Amino acid sequence: MSLELGDHLWYWNGRISWDLDIPRAQWFPGSTGPTDYLGHGKEIYNYVFHADEIARGRPHMRGLEGSYAWLNNNPGNLAGSAGGPDLGQYPGKFNWQRLLIFPSWEIGFEAIALVLRRPPYAEMSVLDAFARYVPASDSNEPVVYALAVAAAAGVSTSTRVGDLDDDQLWHMQAKIIQVDRAVAGDSFAYNSPNLPVEIRALLGSSRFTGCYRTT
């Protein structure tokens, strides 16, 4: 399979998979649940290929480095589908649970504003938008977030998101990425000797179609 910019892969013990999720049944026969890696969870890594770096993390392990938001340059953890709206993401590239992958953190941050400017969020109040984007059912506090953003933006929580100007909307974007808590992982140059030999073999083959720095 040819590597392209925006691709991701899972790596464990010399094995590589392009699946959205870790191929648990294949790699760990006898696993009894979606988070059961038979004691090998810390040995599994997710790599994402960007133009100027290869990002690596262990986003499947709670509290470890390299969250999906960081790996994917997707601070709002925006998900999508094939043929979905163009938010600046790598076309057709997805990570776990169809999370979008962006070329840079700045583009990913701006994508949050593009989503909030569209239905259904544009027609919602600040409070209702937070309740949908970061719901209380996921252990969030949308009322607290909405109050903080409204105070910073100088509006009420009943203000329509579509009525916010760019500066006011920025406060909403900033709160969303604070809630999603991106955690940095490791960054490698494409010629790094610290990459697994199997990944270096992929990068060194003529099948790789991305544009990357070699020095």
ZAMAR-779777 format. One record per residue: residue in one letter; x, y, z of N, C-alpha, C, O in turn. Coordinates in pm, whole numbers, padded with zeros to 5 digits, always signed. Each point is the difference from the previous one (the first is absolute). Layout:
<"A"; <X; Y; Z>; <X; Y; Z>; <X; Y; Z>; <X; Y; Z>>
...
END
This chain:
<"M"; <+00085; -00120; +00000>; <-00085; +00120; +00000>; <+00087; +00124; +00000>; <+00096; +00007; +00077>>
<"S"; <-00127; +00092; -00162>; <+00079; +00122; -00010>; <-00033; +00096; +00113>; <-00116; +00022; +00033>>
<"L"; <+00220; +00036; +00025>; <-00020; +00103; +00102>; <-00022; +00135; -00067>; <+00063; +00031; -00101>>
<"E"; <-00153; +00048; +00158>; <-00027; +00135; -00046>; <-00004; +00092; +00120>; <-00018; -00045; +00114>>
<"L"; <+00034; +00175; -00139>; <-00012; +00096; +00109>; <-00141; -00009; +00059>; <-00098; -00009; -00074>>
<"G"; <+00090; +00011; +00206>; <-00129; -00014; +00067>; <-00033; -00143; +00038>; <-00098; -00024; +00071>>
<"D"; <+00178; -00072; -00116>; <-00024; -00139; +00040>; <+00037; -00019; +00147>; <+00081; +00074; +00057>>
<"H"; <-00142; -00174; +00002>; <+00040; -00044; +00133>; <+00020; -00150; -00005>; <-00051; -00068; -00089>>
<"L"; <+00125; +00017; +00183>; <+00010; -00145; +00014>; <+00023; -00036; +00146>; <+00048; +00081; +00080>>
<"W"; <-00084; -00204; -00047>; <+00025; -00057; +00132>; <+00122; -00090; -00010>; <+00019; -00071; -00098>>
<"Y"; <+00064; +00075; +00202>; <+00122; -00081; +00000>; <+00013; -00074; +00133>; <-00018; +00058; +00107>>
<"W"; <+00048; -00186; -00117>; <+00028; -00081; +00120>; <+00088; -00118; -00038>; <-00035; -00078; -00090>>
<"N"; <+00146; +00065; +00157>; <+00083; -00120; -00009>; <+00032; -00039; -00146>; <-00009; -00117; -00037>>
<"G"; <+00044; +00217; -00043>; <+00034; -00026; -00140>; <-00118; -00009; -00093>; <+00018; -00021; -00120>>
<"R"; <-00138; +00036; +00173>; <-00121; -00010; -00082>; <-00057; +00139; -00027>; <+00009; +00090; +00083>>
<"I"; <-00068; -00075; -00201>; <-00057; +00127; -00042>; <-00143; -00021; -00046>; <-00031; -00099; -00066>>
<"S"; <-00057; +00192; +00102>; <-00139; -00006; -00044>; <-00047; +00141; -00034>; <+00030; +00095; +00072>>
<"W"; <-00106; -00083; -00183>; <-00061; +00127; -00039>; <-00146; +00007; +00045>; <-00071; +00094; -00038>>
<"D"; <+00025; -00189; +00116>; <-00138; +00001; +00048>; <-00026; +00126; +00083>; <+00093; +00057; +00058>>
<"L"; <-00219; -00015; -00052>; <-00034; +00115; +00084>; <+00033; -00029; +00146>; <+00049; +00087; +00072>>
<"D"; <-00077; -00207; -00029>; <+00027; -00037; +00139>; <+00105; -00111; +00003>; <+00031; -00060; -00103>>
<"I"; <+00023; +00036; +00219>; <+00098; -00107; +00017>; <-00065; -00133; -00038>; <-00109; -00030; +00048>>
<"P"; <+00173; -00049; -00132>; <-00059; -00130; -00040>; <+00013; -00102; +00112>; <+00077; -00095; -00007>>
<"R"; <-00155; +00119; +00111>; <+00014; -00076; +00125>; <-00019; -00150; -00021>; <+00078; -00080; +00052>>
<"A"; <-00181; +00042; -00128>; <-00027; -00142; -00019>; <+00114; -00070; -00073>; <+00028; -00117; +00027>>
<"Q"; <+00036; +00188; -00118>; <+00109; -00059; -00078>; <+00130; -00004; +00080>; <+00071; -00101; -00001>>
<"W"; <-00040; +00210; +00070>; <+00127; +00008; +00072>; <-00005; -00068; +00136>; <+00102; -00051; +00048>>
<"F"; <-00220; +00049; +00014>; <-00010; -00054; +00136>; <-00115; -00100; +00010>; <-00100; +00028; +00067>>
<"P"; <+00111; -00143; -00131>; <-00103; -00102; +00010>; <-00025; -00036; +00147>; <+00093; -00019; +00078>>
<"G"; <-00219; +00010; -00044>; <-00036; -00029; +00139>; <-00033; +00124; +00079>; <-00042; -00009; +00116>>
<"S"; <+00061; +00127; -00178>; <-00038; +00126; +00066>; <-00148; -00002; +00031>; <-00081; -00045; -00081>>
<"T"; <+00045; +00094; +00200>; <-00139; -00012; +00046>; <-00080; +00131; -00006>; <-00117; +00000; +00036>>
<"G"; <+00178; +00110; -00080>; <-00072; +00127; -00005>; <+00075; +00103; -00081>; <+00116; -00020; -00034>>
<"P"; <-00182; +00131; +00001>; <+00058; +00101; -00090>; <+00126; +00066; +00052>; <+00074; +00060; -00078>>
<"T"; <-00048; -00068; +00208>; <+00122; +00060; +00054>; <+00095; -00107; +00057>; <+00092; +00032; +00075>>
<"D"; <-00115; -00157; -00111>; <+00084; -00110; +00048>; <+00104; -00033; -00107>; <-00031; -00059; -00103>>
<"Y"; <+00155; +00098; +00129>; <+00110; -00027; -00092>; <+00094; -00105; +00058>; <+00117; -00008; -00037>>
<"L"; <-00169; -00071; +00126>; <+00075; -00110; +00062>; <+00133; +00048; +00059>; <+00102; -00068; -00009>>
<"G"; <-00106; +00187; +00069>; <+00118; +00053; +00067>; <+00098; +00072; -00091>; <+00108; +00039; +00045>>
<"H"; <-00144; -00020; -00173>; <+00092; +00063; -00095>; <-00039; +00142; -00038>; <+00056; +00056; -00094>>
<"G"; <-00152; +00004; +00164>; <-00051; +00131; -00039>; <+00107; +00107; -00011>; <-00004; +00082; -00091>>
<"K"; <+00100; -00082; +00183>; <+00104; +00104; +00000>; <+00101; -00019; -00112>; <+00081; +00089; -00027>>
<"E"; <-00084; -00205; -00040>; <+00095; -00027; -00108>; <-00056; +00037; -00137>; <+00070; -00010; -00101>>
<"I"; <-00196; +00054; +00097>; <-00066; +00032; -00126>; <+00010; +00151; -00024>; <-00019; +00080; +00092>>
<"Y"; <+00048; -00042; -00216>; <+00013; +00142; -00035>; <-00084; +00034; -00123>; <-00020; -00082; -00089>>
<"N"; <-00027; +00207; +00088>; <-00070; +00055; -00115>; <+00092; +00104; -00065>; <+00045; +00093; +00067>>
<"Y"; <-00017; -00109; -00196>; <+00084; +00094; -00074>; <-00087; +00074; -00102>; <-00085; -00061; -00065>>
<"V"; <+00107; +00192; +00052>; <-00070; +00081; -00101>; <+00106; +00075; -00081>; <+00094; +00057; +00056>>
<"F"; <-00110; -00059; -00188>; <+00101; +00053; -00092>; <-00041; +00137; -00052>; <-00092; +00013; -00081>>
<"H"; <+00163; +00090; +00128>; <-00020; +00137; -00045>; <+00117; +00043; -00088>; <+00098; -00072; -00011>>
<"A"; <-00109; +00189; -00051>; <+00101; +00043; -00096>; <+00136; +00021; +00065>; <+00103; -00029; -00061>>
<"D"; <-00100; +00080; +00184>; <+00127; +00035; +00063>; <+00034; -00084; +00122>; <+00097; +00028; +00070>>
<"E"; <-00176; -00132; -00044>; <+00029; -00085; +00115>; <-00082; -00128; -00007>; <-00100; -00008; -00070>>
<"I"; <+00145; -00089; +00145>; <-00080; -00119; +00030>; <-00035; +00008; +00147>; <+00089; +00000; +00085>>
<"A"; <-00217; +00008; -00054>; <-00046; +00010; +00138>; <-00029; -00139; +00055>; <-00056; -00084; -00071>>
<"R"; <+00094; +00061; +00196>; <-00022; -00131; +00061>; <-00060; +00016; +00138>; <+00040; +00088; +00077>>
<"G"; <-00136; -00171; -00045>; <-00060; +00003; +00132>; <-00060; -00134; +00038>; <+00002; -00096; -00077>>
<"R"; <-00055; +00093; +00199>; <-00071; -00118; +00050>; <-00138; +00046; +00048>; <-00030; -00007; +00120>>
<"P"; <-00054; +00053; -00213>; <-00128; +00062; +00038>; <-00101; -00097; +00058>; <-00097; +00042; +00063>>
<"H"; <+00118; -00171; -00083>; <-00092; -00100; +00052>; <+00022; -00028; +00148>; <-00081; -00067; +00063>>
<"M"; <+00190; +00120; -00007>; <+00033; -00024; +00140>; <-00024; +00128; +00080>; <+00063; +00103; -00026>>
<"R"; <-00151; -00108; +00121>; <-00036; +00117; +00078>; <+00122; +00056; +00073>; <+00073; -00071; +00069>>
<"G"; <-00052; +00203; -00087>; <+00105; +00068; +00072>; <+00137; -00005; -00065>; <+00094; +00061; +00051>>
<"L"; <-00081; -00132; -00162>; <+00130; -00006; -00066>; <+00011; +00105; -00110>; <-00097; +00069; -00031>>
<"E"; <+00217; -00057; -00026>; <+00029; +00109; -00093>; <-00065; -00021; -00137>; <-00031; -00113; -00041>>
<"G"; <+00011; +00227; -00030>; <-00047; -00008; -00138>; <-00147; -00029; -00015>; <-00038; -00106; -00048>>
<"S"; <-00049; +00201; +00090>; <-00145; -00017; -00015>; <-00038; +00012; -00147>; <+00078; +00049; -00082>>
<"Y"; <-00200; -00094; +00049>; <-00047; +00011; -00138>; <-00003; +00146; -00046>; <+00035; +00029; -00114>>
<"A"; <-00078; +00062; +00202>; <-00006; +00141; -00037>; <+00137; +00050; -00046>; <+00010; +00074; -00098>>
<"W"; <+00094; -00115; +00170>; <+00136; +00043; -00036>; <+00050; -00071; -00125>; <+00053; +00065; -00090>>
<"L"; <-00069; -00195; +00083>; <+00047; -00077; -00114>; <-00060; +00048; -00131>; <+00069; +00009; -00102>>
<"N"; <-00197; +00023; +00105>; <-00076; +00033; -00120>; <-00003; +00149; -00031>; <-00064; +00041; -00096>>
<"N"; <+00133; +00042; +00177>; <-00013; +00147; -00014>; <-00148; +00038; +00000>; <-00043; +00086; -00078>>
<"N"; <-00033; -00148; +00166>; <-00145; +00014; +00003>; <-00042; +00035; +00143>; <-00053; -00084; +00072>>
<"P"; <+00077; +00210; -00031>; <-00023; +00037; +00141>; <-00145; -00010; +00044>; <-00027; -00008; +00120>>
<"G"; <-00068; +00008; -00215>; <-00140; -00015; +00035>; <-00051; -00142; -00011>; <-00119; -00025; +00019>>
<"N"; <+00209; -00070; -00050>; <-00038; -00140; -00020>; <-00121; -00012; -00094>; <-00097; -00071; +00030>>
<"L"; <+00105; +00140; -00142>; <-00107; -00004; -00098>; <+00004; -00131; -00078>; <+00106; -00045; -00043>>
<"A"; <-00223; -00015; +00027>; <-00012; -00123; -00077>; <-00069; +00030; -00133>; <-00066; +00103; -00014>>
<"G"; <+00082; -00192; -00080>; <-00061; +00021; -00130>; <-00027; -00131; -00071>; <+00008; -00107; +00059>>
<"S"; <-00038; +00118; -00187>; <-00027; -00117; -00082>; <+00040; +00031; -00143>; <+00019; +00116; -00036>>
<"A"; <-00005; -00218; -00043>; <+00037; +00018; -00140>; <-00103; +00090; -00069>; <-00121; -00022; +00013>>
<"G"; <+00169; +00121; -00085>; <-00091; +00092; -00068>; <-00054; +00110; +00088>; <-00085; +00077; -00044>>
<"G"; <+00133; -00067; +00168>; <-00045; +00104; +00092>; <+00056; +00136; -00038>; <+00078; +00011; -00095>>
<"P"; <-00116; +00094; +00170>; <+00044; +00136; -00034>; <+00151; +00016; +00009>; <+00067; -00066; +00080>>
<"D"; <-00015; +00154; -00163>; <+00143; +00030; +00000>; <+00028; +00101; +00110>; <-00040; +00116; -00009>>
<"L"; <+00108; -00161; +00113>; <+00037; +00086; +00112>; <+00151; +00026; +00002>; <+00053; +00052; +00098>>
<"G"; <+00014; -00089; -00205>; <+00144; +00016; -00008>; <+00076; -00126; +00035>; <+00123; +00001; +00004>>
<"Q"; <-00195; -00112; +00020>; <+00064; -00125; +00038>; <+00066; -00067; -00122>; <-00026; +00037; -00114>>
<"Y"; <+00111; -00136; +00142>; <+00049; -00085; -00108>; <-00121; -00074; -00058>; <-00069; -00069; +00076>>
<"P"; <+00042; +00080; -00204>; <-00119; -00066; -00057>; <+00004; -00152; +00019>; <+00098; -00066; -00033>>
<"G"; <-00206; +00014; +00087>; <-00016; -00144; +00012>; <+00085; -00066; +00106>; <+00008; -00123; +00004>>
<"K"; <+00055; +00201; +00084>; <+00085; -00059; +00104>; <-00070; +00009; +00135>; <-00049; +00105; +00041>>
<"F"; <+00045; -00219; +00029>; <-00067; -00007; +00130>; <+00085; -00084; +00095>; <+00073; -00090; -00041>>
<"N"; <-00085; +00123; +00169>; <+00060; -00081; +00105>; <-00114; -00060; +00082>; <-00116; +00011; -00039>>
<"W"; <+00147; -00072; +00149>; <-00098; -00067; +00086>; <-00135; +00073; +00006>; <-00005; +00122; +00016>>
<"Q"; <-00104; -00199; -00029>; <-00137; +00053; +00002>; <-00019; +00111; -00103>; <-00076; +00095; +00023>>
<"R"; <+00145; -00106; -00135>; <-00013; +00090; -00115>; <+00033; +00145; +00036>; <-00063; +00093; -00051>>
<"L"; <+00161; -00075; +00138>; <+00048; +00134; +00031>; <+00076; +00056; -00120>; <+00079; -00070; -00063>>
<"L"; <-00104; +00198; +00032>; <+00067; +00065; -00111>; <+00146; +00026; +00035>; <+00036; +00016; +00116>>
<"I"; <+00047; -00013; -00219>; <+00143; +00027; +00015>; <+00033; +00125; -00080>; <-00031; +00007; -00119>>
<"F"; <+00093; +00091; +00183>; <+00028; +00129; -00062>; <+00150; +00020; -00022>; <+00081; -00054; +00076>>
<"P"; <-00044; +00131; -00178>; <+00142; +00024; -00028>; <+00072; +00079; +00108>; <+00121; -00014; +00017>>
<"S"; <-00193; +00098; +00058>; <+00063; +00079; +00106>; <-00099; +00025; +00112>; <-00121; -00012; -00018>>
<"W"; <+00176; +00048; +00134>; <-00084; +00032; +00116>; <-00087; +00122; -00030>; <-00116; +00004; +00041>>
<"E"; <+00172; +00095; -00111>; <-00074; +00122; -00030>; <-00121; -00029; -00088>; <-00108; +00056; +00021>>
<"I"; <+00125; -00143; -00121>; <-00112; -00036; -00087>; <-00105; -00076; +00080>; <-00120; +00022; -00018>>
<"G"; <+00164; -00110; +00106>; <-00095; -00074; +00083>; <-00077; +00090; +00094>; <-00119; -00021; +00023>>
<"F"; <+00187; +00123; +00032>; <-00068; +00096; +00088>; <-00104; +00079; -00078>; <-00112; +00019; +00048>>
<"E"; <+00146; +00027; -00167>; <-00094; +00076; -00081>; <-00118; -00086; -00042>; <-00110; +00052; -00020>>
<"A"; <+00131; -00184; +00006>; <-00110; -00090; -00039>; <-00111; +00001; +00105>; <-00116; -00019; -00035>>
<"I"; <+00151; +00039; +00162>; <-00104; +00007; +00104>; <-00094; +00116; -00030>; <-00121; -00014; +00011>>
<"A"; <+00177; +00130; -00050>; <-00083; +00116; -00033>; <-00089; -00030; -00120>; <-00116; +00039; -00002>>
<"L"; <+00171; -00109; -00100>; <-00079; -00033; -00118>; <-00120; -00087; +00038>; <-00110; +00017; -00054>>
<"V"; <+00131; -00110; +00146>; <-00109; -00087; +00046>; <-00103; +00081; +00078>; <-00121; -00018; -00019>>
<"L"; <+00167; +00106; +00107>; <-00092; +00078; +00082>; <-00080; +00100; -00084>; <-00109; +00040; +00039>>
<"R"; <+00163; +00001; -00153>; <-00071; +00093; -00088>; <-00105; -00068; -00086>; <-00078; +00067; -00068>>
<"R"; <+00075; -00199; +00071>; <-00094; -00077; -00082>; <-00115; -00051; +00088>; <+00013; -00007; +00122>>
<"P"; <-00127; -00029; -00186>; <-00104; -00071; +00075>; <+00055; -00135; +00048>; <+00083; -00058; -00070>>
<"P"; <-00125; +00007; +00186>; <-00103; +00060; +00085>; <+00054; +00102; +00100>; <-00078; +00072; +00062>>
<"Y"; <+00210; -00065; -00046>; <+00055; +00085; +00107>; <-00031; +00148; -00020>; <-00026; +00071; +00097>>
<"A"; <+00027; -00025; -00221>; <-00020; +00144; -00024>; <-00136; +00047; +00052>; <-00014; +00117; +00037>>
<"E"; <-00085; -00205; -00035>; <-00134; +00037; +00045>; <-00021; -00021; +00150>; <-00105; +00036; +00054>>
<"M"; <+00203; -00092; +00013>; <-00013; -00030; +00143>; <+00050; +00116; +00085>; <+00078; +00084; -00046>>
<"S"; <-00123; -00081; +00171>; <+00058; +00092; +00097>; <+00138; -00051; +00039>; <+00032; -00116; -00022>>
<"V"; <+00047; +00203; +00080>; <+00131; -00042; +00049>; <-00014; -00118; +00097>; <+00077; -00095; -00006>>
<"L"; <-00176; +00103; +00094>; <-00021; -00107; +00097>; <-00038; -00131; -00068>; <+00057; -00104; +00031>>
<"D"; <-00152; +00109; -00124>; <-00044; -00122; -00067>; <+00111; -00059; -00087>; <+00010; -00122; -00014>>
<"A"; <+00072; +00209; -00044>; <+00109; -00048; -00084>; <+00102; -00078; +00083>; <+00048; -00105; -00043>>
<"F"; <-00015; +00156; +00162>; <+00092; -00074; +00086>; <-00062; -00131; +00047>; <+00069; -00102; +00010>>
<"A"; <-00198; +00104; +00018>; <-00067; -00122; +00046>; <+00005; -00109; -00107>; <+00000; -00118; +00033>>
<"R"; <+00005; +00158; -00161>; <+00008; -00097; -00109>; <+00145; -00039; -00029>; <+00030; -00117; -00019>>
<"Y"; <+00060; +00216; +00017>; <+00138; -00025; -00040>; <+00076; -00075; +00109>; <+00073; -00095; -00030>>
<"V"; <-00088; +00137; +00154>; <+00070; -00065; +00112>; <-00105; -00035; +00107>; <-00007; +00066; +00104>>
<"P"; <-00075; -00169; -00129>; <-00114; -00029; +00086>; <+00037; -00042; +00142>; <+00108; -00054; +00025>>
<"A"; <-00200; +00080; +00065>; <+00020; -00039; +00140>; <+00010; -00152; +00015>; <+00062; -00048; +00094>>
<"S"; <-00122; -00026; -00186>; <+00004; -00146; +00006>; <+00141; -00054; -00017>; <+00027; -00116; +00033>>
<"D"; <+00065; +00200; -00085>; <+00141; -00040; -00013>; <+00085; +00060; +00112>; <+00120; +00020; -00016>>
<"S"; <-00184; +00007; +00129>; <+00067; +00054; +00119>; <+00051; +00142; -00022>; <+00099; +00042; +00061>>
<"N"; <-00167; +00033; -00149>; <+00033; +00140; -00022>; <-00094; +00090; +00081>; <-00096; -00048; +00062>>
<"E"; <+00124; +00179; -00063>; <-00081; +00098; +00070>; <-00041; +00112; -00096>; <+00051; +00111; +00009>>
<"P"; <-00143; -00140; -00100>; <-00034; +00097; -00104>; <-00053; +00133; +00053>; <+00024; +00104; -00061>>
<"V"; <-00094; -00105; +00173>; <-00051; +00126; +00056>; <+00116; +00087; +00048>; <+00002; +00121; -00025>>
<"V"; <+00094; -00183; +00092>; <+00118; +00074; +00047>; <+00077; +00056; -00118>; <+00044; +00114; +00002>>
<"Y"; <-00027; -00196; -00106>; <+00074; +00045; -00118>; <-00072; +00117; -00067>; <+00062; +00099; -00037>>
<"A"; <-00194; -00111; +00022>; <-00078; +00105; -00066>; <+00007; +00130; +00077>; <+00013; +00107; -00059>>
<"L"; <-00021; -00115; +00190>; <+00009; +00122; +00083>; <+00136; +00067; -00015>; <+00009; +00122; -00010>>
<"A"; <+00097; -00202; +00007>; <+00135; +00055; -00013>; <+00019; +00068; -00135>; <+00056; +00109; -00009>>
<"V"; <-00104; -00174; -00096>; <+00013; +00057; -00135>; <-00085; +00125; -00015>; <+00045; +00099; -00057>>
<"A"; <-00168; -00104; +00108>; <-00088; +00117; -00010>; <+00062; +00119; +00071>; <-00006; +00112; -00051>>
<"A"; <+00064; -00133; +00169>; <+00063; +00109; +00075>; <+00120; +00056; -00076>; <+00018; +00121; -00007>>
<"A"; <+00064; -00210; -00051>; <+00118; +00045; -00073>; <-00037; +00074; -00129>; <+00068; +00094; -00040>>
<"A"; <-00177; -00138; -00023>; <-00041; +00060; -00127>; <-00092; +00120; +00019>; <-00029; +00072; -00096>>
<"G"; <-00018; -00049; +00219>; <-00088; +00113; +00026>; <-00140; -00018; -00052>; <-00064; +00095; -00043>>
<"V"; <+00015; -00222; +00046>; <-00135; -00031; -00045>; <-00068; -00086; +00105>; <+00060; -00036; +00100>>
<"S"; <-00186; +00003; -00124>; <-00071; -00092; +00089>; <+00008; -00141; -00056>; <+00032; -00020; -00118>>
<"T"; <-00062; -00078; +00202>; <+00004; -00139; -00047>; <-00113; -00032; -00096>; <+00001; -00105; -00065>>
<"S"; <-00099; +00195; +00055>; <-00111; -00021; -00093>; <+00030; +00056; -00139>; <-00082; -00014; -00091>>
<"T"; <+00196; +00078; +00073>; <+00037; +00056; -00129>; <+00019; -00110; -00104>; <+00061; -00102; +00029>>
<"R"; <-00114; +00123; -00148>; <+00019; -00096; -00108>; <+00146; -00005; -00039>; <+00066; +00104; -00012>>
<"V"; <-00016; -00223; -00009>; <+00139; -00016; -00043>; <+00023; +00073; -00132>; <+00106; +00059; -00021>>
<"G"; <-00205; -00064; -00068>; <+00012; +00066; -00129>; <+00008; +00150; +00010>; <+00039; +00066; -00097>>
<"D"; <-00074; -00009; +00211>; <+00006; +00146; +00020>; <+00132; +00046; +00061>; <+00023; +00120; +00012>>
<"L"; <+00061; -00213; +00025>; <+00130; +00037; +00057>; <+00094; +00049; -00110>; <+00002; -00056; -00109>>
<"D"; <+00074; +00160; +00138>; <+00101; +00041; -00097>; <+00122; -00090; +00016>; <+00004; -00084; +00090>>
<"D"; <+00096; +00102; -00175>; <+00115; -00091; +00000>; <+00074; +00001; +00133>; <+00043; -00105; +00049>>
<"D"; <-00027; +00223; +00010>; <+00070; +00008; +00128>; <-00078; -00070; +00111>; <+00059; -00068; +00084>>
<"Q"; <-00190; +00085; -00084>; <-00083; -00066; +00100>; <+00001; -00152; -00019>; <+00006; -00076; +00097>>
<"L"; <-00011; +00034; -00223>; <+00001; -00144; -00028>; <+00133; -00063; +00041>; <+00004; -00117; +00039>>
<"W"; <+00103; +00194; -00047>; <+00131; -00052; +00039>; <-00002; -00050; +00144>; <+00061; -00102; +00031>>
<"H"; <-00131; +00172; +00057>; <-00009; -00044; +00140>; <-00068; -00136; +00010>; <+00036; -00081; +00085>>
<"M"; <-00131; +00056; -00171>; <-00069; -00129; -00001>; <+00093; -00110; -00051>; <+00005; -00109; +00057>>
<"Q"; <+00070; +00139; -00163>; <+00098; -00096; -00051>; <+00105; -00033; +00108>; <+00035; -00116; +00020>>
<"A"; <+00013; +00220; +00047>; <+00104; -00019; +00101>; <-00051; -00088; +00115>; <+00075; -00083; +00052>>
<"K"; <-00199; +00102; -00013>; <-00056; -00082; +00109>; <-00015; -00145; -00045>; <+00025; -00092; +00078>>
<"I"; <-00067; +00072; -00202>; <-00016; -00136; -00051>; <+00132; -00075; +00002>; <+00004; -00116; +00041>>
<"I"; <+00105; +00180; -00084>; <+00128; -00073; -00001>; <+00054; -00018; +00141>; <+00076; -00093; +00026>>
<"Q"; <-00115; +00181; +00065>; <+00038; -00020; +00140>; <-00070; -00123; +00056>; <+00060; -00077; +00075>>
<"V"; <-00186; +00059; -00111>; <-00076; -00116; +00047>; <+00058; -00129; -00058>; <+00010; -00100; +00070>>
<"D"; <+00029; +00103; -00199>; <+00048; -00121; -00066>; <+00143; -00037; +00041>; <+00044; -00112; -00027>>
<"R"; <+00028; +00202; +00090>; <+00129; -00031; +00066>; <+00097; -00077; -00090>; <+00032; -00116; +00028>>
<"A"; <+00015; +00177; -00132>; <+00101; -00064; -00085>; <+00127; -00025; +00081>; <+00047; +00088; +00072>>
<"V"; <+00008; -00206; -00086>; <+00123; -00038; +00070>; <+00106; -00031; -00105>; <-00020; -00086; -00086>>
<"A"; <+00133; +00155; +00093>; <+00105; -00018; -00099>; <+00065; -00138; +00011>; <+00008; -00059; +00108>>
<"G"; <+00037; +00011; -00222>; <+00073; -00127; -00005>; <+00140; +00023; -00052>; <+00063; +00101; +00031>>
<"D"; <-00014; -00194; -00111>; <+00135; +00009; -00056>; <-00006; +00040; -00146>; <-00093; -00038; -00072>>
<"S"; <+00192; +00114; +00028>; <+00010; +00044; -00138>; <+00131; -00046; -00060>; <+00106; +00015; +00062>>
<"F"; <-00112; -00073; -00182>; <+00119; -00054; -00065>; <+00018; +00063; -00138>; <-00097; +00028; -00070>>
<"A"; <+00223; -00005; +00032>; <+00031; +00033; -00139>; <-00015; -00127; -00084>; <+00006; -00111; +00053>>
<"Y"; <-00026; +00127; -00182>; <-00021; -00116; -00085>; <+00125; -00087; -00013>; <-00010; -00118; -00034>>
<"N"; <+00126; +00174; +00061>; <+00122; -00079; -00007>; <+00052; -00040; +00138>; <+00117; -00035; +00015>>
<"S"; <-00204; +00039; +00085>; <+00042; -00031; +00136>; <+00036; -00148; +00013>; <-00077; -00086; -00042>>
<"P"; <+00192; +00055; +00100>; <+00037; -00140; +00024>; <-00079; -00062; +00115>; <+00009; -00120; +00024>>
<"N"; <-00086; +00203; +00048>; <-00078; -00049; +00113>; <-00136; -00056; -00040>; <-00074; -00051; +00085>>
<"L"; <+00040; +00060; -00213>; <-00123; -00061; -00047>; <+00018; -00151; -00010>; <+00111; -00046; -00030>>
<"P"; <-00216; -00032; +00053>; <+00012; -00145; -00017>; <+00046; -00035; -00141>; <-00034; +00069; -00096>>
<"V"; <+00109; -00175; +00084>; <+00056; -00039; -00129>; <-00110; -00025; -00103>; <+00019; +00026; -00118>>
<"E"; <-00134; -00077; +00163>; <-00109; -00028; -00094>; <-00057; +00128; -00059>; <-00038; +00003; -00117>>
<"I"; <+00032; +00103; +00197>; <-00049; +00127; -00050>; <+00105; +00066; -00089>; <-00035; +00061; -00102>>
<"R"; <+00162; -00071; +00139>; <+00106; +00055; -00085>; <+00003; -00070; -00135>; <+00032; +00062; -00101>>
<"A"; <-00065; -00189; +00099>; <-00004; -00072; -00127>; <-00113; +00053; -00089>; <+00017; +00012; -00121>>
<"L"; <-00130; +00019; +00183>; <-00111; +00057; -00078>; <+00040; +00136; -00058>; <-00026; +00028; -00117>>
<"L"; <+00088; +00054; +00200>; <+00037; +00134; -00044>; <+00107; -00003; -00108>; <+00004; +00086; -00087>>
<"G"; <+00081; -00185; +00093>; <+00108; -00010; -00096>; <-00039; -00065; -00130>; <+00079; -00001; -00095>>
<"S"; <-00198; -00053; +00088>; <-00043; -00068; -00122>; <-00055; +00100; -00100>; <-00038; +00111; +00037>>
<"S"; <+00033; -00149; -00160>; <-00052; +00088; -00106>; <-00151; +00015; +00008>; <-00058; +00081; -00072>>
<"R"; <-00005; -00159; +00161>; <-00145; +00009; +00012>; <-00045; +00124; +00075>; <-00117; +00039; -00010>>
<"F"; <+00209; +00024; +00085>; <-00041; +00116; +00079>; <-00025; +00118; -00093>; <+00089; +00037; -00077>>
<"T"; <-00210; +00024; +00085>; <-00039; +00104; -00095>; <-00009; +00136; +00063>; <-00039; +00096; -00067>>
<"G"; <+00073; -00084; +00196>; <-00005; +00131; +00064>; <+00122; +00085; -00032>; <+00099; -00051; -00052>>
<"C"; <-00107; +00177; +00083>; <+00114; +00092; -00014>; <+00055; +00025; +00140>; <-00074; +00043; +00089>>
<"Y"; <+00201; -00070; -00067>; <+00053; +00015; +00133>; <+00146; +00043; -00004>; <+00069; -00012; -00101>>
<"R"; <-00025; +00063; +00215>; <+00138; +00042; +00011>; <+00090; -00116; +00031>; <-00037; -00087; +00079>>
<"T"; <+00154; +00082; -00139>; <+00094; -00107; +00027>; <+00123; +00050; +00074>; <+00087; -00079; +00035>>
<"T"; <-00079; +00210; -00011>; <+00112; +00056; +00075>; <-00052; +00097; +00103>; <+00079; +00059; +00074>>
END
